[in-house]
Amino acid sequence: MLTVHHLNQSRSQRVLWALEELGVPYQIVRYEREKTMLAPDSLKKIHPLGKSPVVEDNGLILAESGAILEYLQETYDTGQSFKPDALQQKLDYRFWLHYAEGSLMPLLLMKLVFASLGKPPVPFGVRHIGKVLSQGVQKAWLNPQIDTHARFIEEQLAHRSWFAGEKLSMADIQMSFPVFALLARGGVDNLPNLRAWKKRIEMRPAWQRAIVQGGPFELPGG
């Protein structure tokens, strides 16, 4: 049986969601974050990078969310329900699969890191400097960058229900983590299309089953 090495409040939630959509049986090995919010060292026994998600299937060890989702679609999506056929939609599908972690998520990770510079565990003596630096970088560069990406995504969803057309695809599953992070910590208002997309996800029975299996999924704000 396929095994998901699942870290709480992490990217592995979207792998559970994909498996529930596909109806693929799986088992979960659970890990809890350390106080530092990093993954425990025990994950390194499964994959040298010690990150989640990691999937074991038929003797294969698979890491990286996008690669895992592509593998699941190619291996288990026998009806080709989660990858579009039309050329433009296929191009959109490929774009969003790569954009999620290649362009959007690094900005949101920086948002989280900079927001923490004025807080513990940063040493007390340098918190003020960290806070000033954080506010300067966010105002001058990071926040405008995030706003540009948020408006771009919002516009893409203005005339379609899902990222690669009118059907849910693996592109939506891949985009779920950064979009949830964007809405939690991006500081961008007036994103009705993105919020409607998120609501459609949360109403899906497969998403709800994945939450039951993986545990609560609420990303911290910035």
Short mmCIF file of the C-alpha atoms (twelve columns), coordinates in Angstrom:
data_MODEL
# 
_entry.id   MODEL 
# 
loop_
_atom_site.group_PDB 
_atom_site.id 
_atom_site.type_symbol 
_atom_site.label_atom_id 
_atom_site.label_alt_id 
_atom_site.label_comp_id 
_atom_site.label_asym_id 
_atom_site.label_seq_id 
_atom_site.Cartn_x 
_atom_site.Cartn_y 
_atom_site.Cartn_z 
_atom_site.pdbx_PDB_model_num 
ATOM 1   C CA . MET A 1   0.000   0.000  0.000   1 
ATOM 2   C CA . LEU A 2   1.173   3.531  -0.758  1 
ATOM 3   C CA . THR A 3   2.603   5.343  2.279   1 
ATOM 4   C CA . VAL A 4   2.563   9.092  2.886   1 
ATOM 5   C CA . HIS A 5   5.074   10.480 5.357   1 
ATOM 6   C CA . HIS A 6   2.932   13.320 6.620   1 
ATOM 7   C CA . LEU A 7   4.059   16.377 8.578   1 
ATOM 8   C CA . ASN A 8   1.361   18.373 10.306  1 
ATOM 9   C CA . GLN A 9   0.490   21.764 8.754   1 
ATOM 10  C CA . SER A 10  2.626   21.126 5.683   1 
ATOM 11  C CA . ARG A 11  2.632   20.589 1.957   1 
ATOM 12  C CA . SER A 12  1.847   16.913 2.471   1 
ATOM 13  C CA . GLN A 13  -1.793  17.885 3.046   1 
ATOM 14  C CA . ARG A 14  -2.202  18.368 -0.695  1 
ATOM 15  C CA . VAL A 15  -0.834  14.870 -1.367  1 
ATOM 16  C CA . LEU A 16  -3.498  13.435 0.936   1 
ATOM 17  C CA . TRP A 17  -6.083  15.505 -0.934  1 
ATOM 18  C CA . ALA A 18  -4.857  14.175 -4.303  1 
ATOM 19  C CA . LEU A 19  -5.060  10.584 -3.072  1 
ATOM 20  C CA . GLU A 20  -8.577  11.129 -1.786  1 
ATOM 21  C CA . GLU A 21  -9.626  12.623 -5.134  1 
ATOM 22  C CA . LEU A 22  -8.090  9.664  -6.966  1 
ATOM 23  C CA . GLY A 23  -9.533  7.100  -4.578  1 
ATOM 24  C CA . VAL A 24  -6.122  5.495  -4.014  1 
ATOM 25  C CA . PRO A 25  -5.733  3.543  -0.742  1 
ATOM 26  C CA . TYR A 26  -2.880  4.789  1.419   1 
ATOM 27  C CA . GLN A 27  -1.487  4.745  4.911   1 
ATOM 28  C CA . ILE A 28  -0.011  7.628  6.855   1 
ATOM 29  C CA . VAL A 29  3.155   7.825  8.937   1 
ATOM 30  C CA . ARG A 30  2.776   10.964 11.040  1 
ATOM 31  C CA . TYR A 31  5.417   13.461 12.112  1 
ATOM 32  C CA . GLU A 32  5.115   16.544 14.313  1 
ATOM 33  C CA . ARG A 33  7.065   19.749 13.869  1 
ATOM 34  C CA . GLU A 34  9.773   20.676 16.333  1 
ATOM 35  C CA . LYS A 35  9.454   23.838 18.453  1 
ATOM 36  C CA . THR A 36  11.441  25.577 15.727  1 
ATOM 37  C CA . MET A 37  8.622   24.603 13.307  1 
ATOM 38  C CA . LEU A 38  11.104  22.499 11.346  1 
ATOM 39  C CA . ALA A 39  10.499  18.868 10.466  1 
ATOM 40  C CA . PRO A 40  11.971  16.279 12.863  1 
ATOM 41  C CA . ASP A 41  15.253  14.567 12.011  1 
ATOM 42  C CA . SER A 42  13.437  11.237 11.787  1 
ATOM 43  C CA . LEU A 43  12.233  12.223 8.303   1 
ATOM 44  C CA . LYS A 44  15.848  12.056 7.122   1 
ATOM 45  C CA . LYS A 45  15.666  8.285  7.552   1 
ATOM 46  C CA . ILE A 46  13.163  8.257  4.700   1 
ATOM 47  C CA . HIS A 47  14.734  10.918 2.449   1 
ATOM 48  C CA . PRO A 48  18.077  12.711 2.958   1 
ATOM 49  C CA . LEU A 49  16.526  16.189 2.821   1 
ATOM 50  C CA . GLY A 50  14.256  15.411 5.758   1 
ATOM 51  C CA . LYS A 51  11.277  17.201 4.229   1 
ATOM 52  C CA . SER A 52  7.607   16.353 3.848   1 
ATOM 53  C CA . PRO A 53  5.841   15.135 1.815   1 
ATOM 54  C CA . VAL A 54  7.627   11.917 1.008   1 
ATOM 55  C CA . VAL A 55  5.725   9.050  -0.562  1 
ATOM 56  C CA . GLU A 56  6.672   5.384  -0.763  1 
ATOM 57  C CA . ASP A 57  5.025   3.371  -3.511  1 
ATOM 58  C CA . ASN A 58  6.021   0.008  -4.950  1 
ATOM 59  C CA . GLY A 59  9.585   0.380  -3.726  1 
ATOM 60  C CA . LEU A 60  9.915   3.966  -4.961  1 
ATOM 61  C CA . ILE A 61  10.744  6.912  -2.703  1 
ATOM 62  C CA . LEU A 62  9.228   10.127 -4.051  1 
ATOM 63  C CA . ALA A 63  9.810   13.667 -2.773  1 
ATOM 64  C CA . GLU A 64  8.761   17.186 -3.862  1 
ATOM 65  C CA . SER A 65  5.043   17.913 -4.000  1 
ATOM 66  C CA . GLY A 66  4.885   18.706 -7.717  1 
ATOM 67  C CA . ALA A 67  6.803   15.584 -8.682  1 
ATOM 68  C CA . ILE A 68  4.609   13.471 -6.411  1 
ATOM 69  C CA . LEU A 69  1.398   14.913 -7.857  1 
ATOM 70  C CA . GLU A 70  2.601   14.311 -11.413 1 
ATOM 71  C CA . TYR A 71  3.501   10.725 -10.499 1 
ATOM 72  C CA . LEU A 72  0.092   10.129 -8.917  1 
ATOM 73  C CA . GLN A 73  -1.691  11.533 -11.959 1 
ATOM 74  C CA . GLU A 74  0.376   9.495  -14.419 1 
ATOM 75  C CA . THR A 75  0.100   6.304  -12.371 1 
ATOM 76  C CA . TYR A 76  -3.392  6.328  -10.888 1 
ATOM 77  C CA . ASP A 77  -5.513  8.769  -12.907 1 
ATOM 78  C CA . THR A 78  -6.681  6.113  -15.349 1 
ATOM 79  C CA . GLY A 79  -9.536  8.260  -16.632 1 
ATOM 80  C CA . GLN A 80  -7.268  11.296 -17.155 1 
ATOM 81  C CA . SER A 81  -9.647  13.305 -14.996 1 
ATOM 82  C CA . PHE A 82  -7.017  15.487 -13.323 1 
ATOM 83  C CA . LYS A 83  -5.003  16.651 -16.341 1 
ATOM 84  C CA . PRO A 84  -6.603  18.617 -19.199 1 
ATOM 85  C CA . ASP A 85  -6.450  17.561 -22.861 1 
ATOM 86  C CA . ALA A 86  -6.726  20.844 -24.786 1 
ATOM 87  C CA . LEU A 87  -3.399  22.472 -25.684 1 
ATOM 88  C CA . GLN A 88  -3.911  25.826 -23.931 1 
ATOM 89  C CA . GLN A 89  -5.238  24.143 -20.809 1 
ATOM 90  C CA . LYS A 90  -2.286  21.740 -20.814 1 
ATOM 91  C CA . LEU A 91  0.064   24.711 -21.000 1 
ATOM 92  C CA . ASP A 92  -1.798  26.422 -18.153 1 
ATOM 93  C CA . TYR A 93  -1.653  23.183 -16.154 1 
ATOM 94  C CA . ARG A 94  2.111   22.948 -16.557 1 
ATOM 95  C CA . PHE A 95  2.582   26.629 -15.718 1 
ATOM 96  C CA . TRP A 96  0.685   26.457 -12.414 1 
ATOM 97  C CA . LEU A 97  2.388   23.209 -11.384 1 
ATOM 98  C CA . HIS A 98  5.750   25.000 -11.596 1 
ATOM 99  C CA . TYR A 99  4.644   28.506 -10.595 1 
ATOM 100 C CA . ALA A 100 3.309   27.378 -7.206  1 
ATOM 101 C CA . GLU A 101 6.707   26.611 -5.705  1 
ATOM 102 C CA . GLY A 102 8.986   28.327 -8.229  1 
ATOM 103 C CA . SER A 103 7.557   31.867 -8.105  1 
ATOM 104 C CA . LEU A 104 4.839   32.290 -5.481  1 
ATOM 105 C CA . MET A 105 5.878   30.248 -2.460  1 
ATOM 106 C CA . PRO A 106 9.392   31.766 -2.058  1 
ATOM 107 C CA . LEU A 107 7.812   35.214 -1.595  1 
ATOM 108 C CA . LEU A 108 5.398   33.900 1.026   1 
ATOM 109 C CA . LEU A 109 8.185   32.121 2.871   1 
ATOM 110 C CA . MET A 110 10.154  35.374 2.934   1 
ATOM 111 C CA . LYS A 111 7.042   37.097 4.282   1 
ATOM 112 C CA . LEU A 112 6.913   34.625 7.163   1 
ATOM 113 C CA . VAL A 113 10.640  34.941 7.883   1 
ATOM 114 C CA . PHE A 114 10.716  38.752 7.815   1 
ATOM 115 C CA . ALA A 115 7.601   38.959 9.981   1 
ATOM 116 C CA . SER A 116 9.409   36.921 12.638  1 
ATOM 117 C CA . LEU A 117 12.564  39.042 12.821  1 
ATOM 118 C CA . GLY A 118 11.233  41.173 15.671  1 
ATOM 119 C CA . LYS A 119 9.931   38.249 17.717  1 
ATOM 120 C CA . PRO A 120 11.341  35.327 19.730  1 
ATOM 121 C CA . PRO A 121 13.455  33.273 19.186  1 
ATOM 122 C CA . VAL A 122 15.369  36.242 17.745  1 
ATOM 123 C CA . PRO A 123 17.618  37.453 20.615  1 
ATOM 124 C CA . PHE A 124 16.044  40.317 22.551  1 
ATOM 125 C CA . GLY A 125 18.938  42.689 21.915  1 
ATOM 126 C CA . VAL A 126 18.524  42.624 18.129  1 
ATOM 127 C CA . ARG A 127 14.738  42.386 17.869  1 
ATOM 128 C CA . HIS A 128 14.304  46.111 17.361  1 
ATOM 129 C CA . ILE A 129 16.850  46.133 14.527  1 
ATOM 130 C CA . GLY A 130 15.185  43.052 13.070  1 
ATOM 131 C CA . LYS A 131 11.767  44.691 13.226  1 
ATOM 132 C CA . VAL A 132 12.972  47.860 11.523  1 
ATOM 133 C CA . LEU A 133 14.750  45.861 8.821   1 
ATOM 134 C CA . SER A 134 11.684  43.682 8.340   1 
ATOM 135 C CA . GLN A 135 9.330   46.635 7.952   1 
ATOM 136 C CA . GLY A 136 11.657  48.356 5.503   1 
ATOM 137 C CA . VAL A 137 12.144  45.353 3.238   1 
ATOM 138 C CA . GLN A 138 8.462   44.433 3.292   1 
ATOM 139 C CA . LYS A 139 7.266   47.936 2.482   1 
ATOM 140 C CA . ALA A 140 9.843   48.712 -0.193  1 
ATOM 141 C CA . TRP A 141 10.009  45.384 -2.024  1 
ATOM 142 C CA . LEU A 142 8.309   42.293 -0.638  1 
ATOM 143 C CA . ASN A 143 4.745   43.527 -0.224  1 
ATOM 144 C CA . PRO A 144 4.582   45.057 -3.730  1 
ATOM 145 C CA . GLN A 145 5.885   41.787 -5.166  1 
ATOM 146 C CA . ILE A 146 3.260   39.755 -3.341  1 
ATOM 147 C CA . ASP A 147 0.545   42.187 -4.383  1 
ATOM 148 C CA . THR A 148 1.569   41.838 -8.044  1 
ATOM 149 C CA . HIS A 149 1.338   38.053 -7.842  1 
ATOM 150 C CA . ALA A 150 -1.963  38.157 -5.974  1 
ATOM 151 C CA . ARG A 151 -3.540  40.425 -8.610  1 
ATOM 152 C CA . PHE A 152 -2.184  38.209 -11.380 1 
ATOM 153 C CA . ILE A 153 -3.723  35.073 -9.848  1 
ATOM 154 C CA . GLU A 154 -6.976  36.862 -9.081  1 
ATOM 155 C CA . GLU A 155 -7.300  37.898 -12.730 1 
ATOM 156 C CA . GLN A 156 -6.590  34.353 -13.945 1 
ATOM 157 C CA . LEU A 157 -9.548  33.066 -11.937 1 
ATOM 158 C CA . ALA A 158 -11.905 35.815 -13.097 1 
ATOM 159 C CA . HIS A 159 -13.289 33.803 -16.012 1 
ATOM 160 C CA . ARG A 160 -12.772 30.179 -14.976 1 
ATOM 161 C CA . SER A 161 -13.467 28.062 -11.938 1 
ATOM 162 C CA . TRP A 162 -10.126 26.258 -11.757 1 
ATOM 163 C CA . PHE A 163 -6.546  27.062 -12.689 1 
ATOM 164 C CA . ALA A 164 -6.431  24.913 -15.829 1 
ATOM 165 C CA . GLY A 165 -10.020 25.338 -17.002 1 
ATOM 166 C CA . GLU A 166 -13.437 24.343 -15.753 1 
ATOM 167 C CA . LYS A 167 -12.339 21.106 -14.074 1 
ATOM 168 C CA . LEU A 168 -10.258 20.549 -10.980 1 
ATOM 169 C CA . SER A 169 -6.779  19.329 -11.889 1 
ATOM 170 C CA . MET A 170 -3.492  18.560 -10.185 1 
ATOM 171 C CA . ALA A 171 -2.596  22.198 -10.871 1 
ATOM 172 C CA . ASP A 172 -5.249  23.264 -8.353  1 
ATOM 173 C CA . ILE A 173 -4.004  20.756 -5.828  1 
ATOM 174 C CA . GLN A 174 -0.452  22.046 -6.261  1 
ATOM 175 C CA . MET A 175 -1.598  25.652 -5.942  1 
ATOM 176 C CA . SER A 176 -3.617  25.016 -2.787  1 
ATOM 177 C CA . PHE A 177 -0.737  25.391 -0.316  1 
ATOM 178 C CA . PRO A 178 0.644   28.714 -1.621  1 
ATOM 179 C CA . VAL A 179 -2.829  30.187 -2.129  1 
ATOM 180 C CA . PHE A 180 -3.836  29.295 1.423   1 
ATOM 181 C CA . ALA A 181 -0.554  30.863 2.579   1 
ATOM 182 C CA . LEU A 182 -1.196  33.963 0.450   1 
ATOM 183 C CA . LEU A 183 -4.633  34.460 1.947   1 
ATOM 184 C CA . ALA A 184 -3.276  33.899 5.468   1 
ATOM 185 C CA . ARG A 185 -0.165  36.061 5.376   1 
ATOM 186 C CA . GLY A 186 -0.033  37.998 2.118   1 
ATOM 187 C CA . GLY A 187 -1.738  41.095 3.494   1 
ATOM 188 C CA . VAL A 188 -3.656  41.578 0.225   1 
ATOM 189 C CA . ASP A 189 -7.325  42.555 0.368   1 
ATOM 190 C CA . ASN A 190 -10.138 42.272 -2.158  1 
ATOM 191 C CA . LEU A 191 -9.432  38.861 -3.697  1 
ATOM 192 C CA . PRO A 192 -12.969 37.524 -4.254  1 
ATOM 193 C CA . ASN A 193 -12.028 35.053 -7.006  1 
ATOM 194 C CA . LEU A 194 -9.266  33.498 -4.937  1 
ATOM 195 C CA . ARG A 195 -11.504 33.239 -1.900  1 
ATOM 196 C CA . ALA A 196 -14.270 31.660 -3.984  1 
ATOM 197 C CA . TRP A 197 -11.729 29.141 -5.338  1 
ATOM 198 C CA . LYS A 198 -10.650 28.315 -1.792  1 
ATOM 199 C CA . LYS A 199 -14.284 27.846 -0.787  1 
ATOM 200 C CA . ARG A 200 -14.856 25.437 -3.695  1 
ATOM 201 C CA . ILE A 201 -11.903 23.405 -2.479  1 
ATOM 202 C CA . GLU A 202 -13.134 23.288 1.100   1 
ATOM 203 C CA . MET A 203 -16.544 22.060 -0.039  1 
ATOM 204 C CA . ARG A 204 -15.134 19.053 -1.887  1 
ATOM 205 C CA . PRO A 205 -15.704 15.738 -0.062  1 
ATOM 206 C CA . ALA A 206 -12.167 14.601 -0.912  1 
ATOM 207 C CA . TRP A 207 -10.678 17.712 0.717   1 
ATOM 208 C CA . GLN A 208 -12.781 17.151 3.804   1 
ATOM 209 C CA . ARG A 209 -11.684 13.509 4.011   1 
ATOM 210 C CA . ALA A 210 -8.053  14.606 3.655   1 
ATOM 211 C CA . ILE A 211 -8.472  17.000 6.575   1 
ATOM 212 C CA . VAL A 212 -9.878  14.181 8.689   1 
ATOM 213 C CA . GLN A 213 -6.882  12.026 7.763   1 
ATOM 214 C CA . GLY A 214 -4.171  14.672 8.016   1 
ATOM 215 C CA . GLY A 215 -5.465  16.903 10.775  1 
ATOM 216 C CA . PRO A 216 -6.366  20.620 10.921  1 
ATOM 217 C CA . PHE A 217 -4.847  22.768 8.213   1 
ATOM 218 C CA . GLU A 218 -4.496  26.433 9.161   1 
ATOM 219 C CA . LEU A 219 -1.354  28.198 7.986   1 
ATOM 220 C CA . PRO A 220 0.111   30.926 10.224  1 
ATOM 221 C CA . GLY A 221 -0.261  34.539 9.184   1 
ATOM 222 C CA . GLY A 222 2.610   36.902 8.575   1 
# 
